[in-house]
Amino acid sequence: MISKKSILYILIIAVAVGFSGCKKKPRRPNPLDTVMGSSSDSSGRGESFDSLDDAGTFAPGETALESGQGRDGSGERGIISAMVYFDFDSSSIKASERAKLTQVANYLRDYPSHSLVLEGHCDWRGTPEYNLGLGERRSQSVRQYLETLGVSPGRLETLSKGDLNAMENASAAQMAEDRRVEFLVIR
């Protein structure tokens, strides 16, 4: 007959083996931690979220927000021509891209019946599975930032395209354009 002490030892060993096999998932950084923090631009001065221009204007050469009609001409879907670009293997929103998101939030305030699909894209490097995850993290990062600007979460959906539309063996400039979030307007 097995003693109570033996049962206790077996139970302790079983629990220890069970917990040793379960790895703790790594903590992903919260995009709000990086978005709200300070960063420096090329002039060396820091820029924080609070110092953004309320107008949310684009830098010279950027495209203004416009929503186009759907492919079927119904006007039900459109694309906001501004895109938010990311660094390689990153879902952190750069300080230079924040004004675009302010402009997108202003657009949504002006058109309360519209909502957005935030479409995350990646360059061709990495596995398809990894790039789908990175595209999702990028679209979630943009979503969280727009929510901090007062956009209702119910008006935002996320979608990851990963590297689906990326050009394989592209140049560095083309890959930089592939690392983005696009805005699809739904009316």
N, C-alpha and C positions, 0 to 999 in steps of 0.2 A: 504494500500500500504506500502511496506517495504521501509524504508528510506535508504539512502546511508550509514549512520553510522551503521545501523544494518547489512547490507551486508558486510561492512568492518570488523566488529566484528566476524561474522560467518566465513569469509575467514581466519582471523587470527587464530581462534580456529581450523579450519580444517587443516591449515598448521602445527600448534603446535601439534595436535594429530597425524598427518602424520609423523612428524619427531620423536616424542617420541616413536613410534612403531618400528622404524628402529634402531636396535642396530648396532653400529660400529663394524666391524670385528676386532678381536685382531690382532695386528701386529706380525707376525712371525719374529723371528730373521733372519737376512740375514746370511747364512752360511759363507760368506766371512768375516763377522765381527768376527766370532769365529775361523775361519781357520787361518787368518792372525795374530791373536793376539798371545801373549806369553802364554805359559803354563809351568808348572814345571813338571819335571820328578822326579823319586824317589830320585835323588841326590840333589834336591833342586835348581839346576841351571835352568834358563829359556832357552827355545828353541823357536826360532821364525822361520817363514817360510824362511827367508833369510839365516838362518844358516844351511839349509839342505845340505847334501852332494850331489853334482851334479851327482854322479854315481847312486844314488838312490838304493843302495844295500840293501838287506834284512838282518835282524838280523839272527844270527845263528839259524838254525832249521826251517827257513821259506822256503817255496817252491819258486823256481825261476819261471819266466814267461815262460810258454810254451803254445802253442795253439794246441789243439787236433783236430781230424777230427770229422765231424758230424756223427750222428748215422748211416746214410746211407752210410758212407764211401766216400762221395763225396768231403769232405774237405771244404765244403762251410761254415760250422759253426764250431766253436771250443770254448773252454773255456780257459780263462787265469786262471791259477790255484791260483793266488794270490787273496785274498779276503780282503776287508776293513771291520773291525769290529767296532761296536758302543756300547756305554754304554746304559743301560736301559733307554727307553723313550727319546732317544736323536738322533738328526740327525747331531750333530757337529762332525767333523772329529778330532780324537785324534791326538796329535803330533806324537805318536808312529806309526800311520798308514800312515803318509804323504810320507814316503820313498817309500811305495808300489805304491802310485799314481804317484810319480816321475818315477818309473820304468814302469808303464803302459804308461805314456806319452812318454817315450823313445821308448817303443815298437811301439807305433803308429807312431813315427817319422821314425823308421826303416822300417815300412810296411805301406807306404802311401795309398795303395789300401784297407786297412782294416778299418773297423769301429766297434764300440762297442755298445752293448746293456747293460746298467747298470741296473741290476736286484736287487731291494731292498727287503730285507727280515726282518721279525720280529720274536720274540719269541711268544709263545702261549698266553701270558697274554694280556688282552684288547679285545675289540670287534673286529670283522672282519673289520668293517668299519674304526675304528680308526687305526688298523694295516695296512690297505691298504694305508691310508693317511701317516702314519709314514714311510712305505716302500718307498712311492713316495718322501717324503721329504729327505730321506737318499740318494736315487738315484740322486735327483736334487742337493744335496749338493756335491756329488762326481762329478757330471757333471760340476758344477760351479768351483770346484777346478781344474779339468783337463783343463777347459778353461783358468784359470789363468796361467796354465803351457804352454799355447800356442796351445792346441788341438782345432781344428776347431769344432764349435758347430754342424756342419752338419755331423760330423762323430760319434756323440754320440746320442743315444736314451735312454730313461728311461722307466722302467717297474717296477711296484710294484707287488710283489707276496704276500705282507702282511705276514700273518701267515699260508699261504697255505701249506708250506712244514715243518712247525714247529712241534716238538714233544710235545704233550700235557702232562702236569705234568712232564716235564723234570727236570733234575738236574740243578743246577746253572751253571755248566760248559757247559752243552748242550744248555741251553738258551743263554749263551754268544756266542756260535757258530752260533745260529740262527739269531742273530742281526748283519746282514752283508749286503754288496753289492757285488754281483758276476759280473764278466765281461764275456759276451758272444761275441766272435769274429765273425764278418760277413765279408766275403771276396767278 
